[in-house]
Amino acid sequence: MTSKSRVTVNLAEDEHAALDQLAARLKVSKAWLGRQAISEMLERAQKDEAQLPLPLARLRQREAR
């Protein structure tokens, strides 16, 4: 698959560590996990099943750090 577009996200240290561990356990790249997550979210959004707005409590906790 050739990528024509790139997305950059900032993760909290604990999120990055958890993503690293998950990628290692599943033997896939972090990029693959990100593409899968985005793909699943877009699929749910097309079916009107997206859980938006996302809970803001976690975001506020991260901003307080």
Secondary structure, DSSP 4 states (H G I P E B T S, - for coil): ------------HHHHHHHHHHHHHHT--HHHHHHHHHHHHHHHHHTT----SPPSHHHHHHHH-
